[in-house]
Amino acid sequence: MRAGLLRDKITIQKPTTSKNEYGSTEITWADVYNTRAQVAYQNGYKKTGANEIYNIDKIYFTIRSNMTIENTYRILFKDKKFKIDFVKINPYPAASQQIETEVINE
């Protein structure tokens, strides 16, 4: 993997559960990794749900493979949140991981 291609800073977060003051369970997000990635905008499409039209952007993040990434994690990049759909590990020759994501519409 060429280090010069890892130009963008990203934060990878994992979900944690905690109880609030009323006893109900809340999901909070804790930072796991702050790293650099190569970002590739793959494609986009429109989706309808709840009588609304959503624009879905598919983005690939390529990072070094020394981190353990799960599908339940999310990525923060340029003030946007991305849901992880798939993690592909490339052991040879580059020792990298390619993470397929889509933007979380909030």
SULDA-V761763 format. One record per residue. SS is DSSP state (helix for helix, strand for strand, loop for the rest). PHI is phi in whole degrees, -180 to 180 (none if undefined). D_LAST is the distance of its C-alpha to the last C-alpha in Angstrom with 1 decimal. Layout:
# SULDA-V761763
ss/phi/d_last
SS/PHI/D_LAST
SS/PHI/D_LAST
This chain:
# SULDA-V761763
ss/phi/d_last
loop/none/33.9
loop/-86/34.4
helix/-63/33.0
helix/-67/32.8
helix/-81/30.0
loop/-86/27.6
loop/-94/26.6
strand/-104/22.9
strand/-88/21.9
strand/-131/19.2
strand/-122/18.3
strand/-105/18.2
strand/-120/17.0
strand/-119/18.0
strand/-79/16.9
strand/-130/19.4
strand/-106/20.1
strand/-148/21.6
strand/-98/23.0
loop/-90/22.2
loop/-66/25.0
loop/-97/24.9
loop/92/25.3
loop/-86/22.1
strand/-86/20.4
strand/-121/17.2
strand/-99/15.5
strand/-118/15.6
strand/-115/15.4
strand/-114/18.7
strand/-67/19.7
strand/-108/22.1
strand/-135/23.0
strand/-115/22.8
strand/-145/24.3
strand/-109/24.8
strand/-145/23.8
strand/-97/24.6
strand/-108/21.6
strand/-129/22.1
strand/-82/19.9
strand/-83/21.0
strand/-164/19.7
strand/-149/17.0
strand/-156/16.8
strand/-106/15.3
strand/-138/14.3
strand/-111/14.5
strand/-169/13.3
loop/56/13.5
loop/58/15.2
strand/-132/12.5
strand/-105/12.8
strand/-112/10.3
strand/-95/11.6
strand/-108/11.9
strand/-108/13.6
strand/-96/16.1
strand/-132/17.2
strand/-107/20.1
strand/-111/20.9
strand/-111/24.5
strand/-130/25.7
strand/-68/29.0
loop/-92/29.8
loop/-87/30.9
loop/-119/27.6
loop/-96/26.6
loop/-116/23.1
loop/-115/21.7
loop/-69/19.2
loop/-84/17.4
loop/-76/16.7
strand/-138/13.9
strand/-120/14.5
strand/-104/13.6
strand/-150/14.9
loop/51/15.0
loop/61/12.1
strand/-123/9.7
strand/-110/9.1
strand/-125/10.9
strand/-86/11.8
strand/-84/15.7
strand/-94/17.3
strand/-157/20.9
strand/-121/23.1
strand/-112/26.4
strand/-97/29.2
strand/-107/31.9
loop/-73/34.9
loop/-136/37.3
loop/-92/38.0
loop/-95/34.9
loop/51/33.7
strand/-136/30.1
strand/-124/26.9
strand/-111/24.6
strand/-109/21.0
strand/-90/19.2
strand/-134/15.4
strand/-139/12.5
strand/-67/9.3
loop/-88/6.2
loop/-87/3.8
loop/-115/0.0
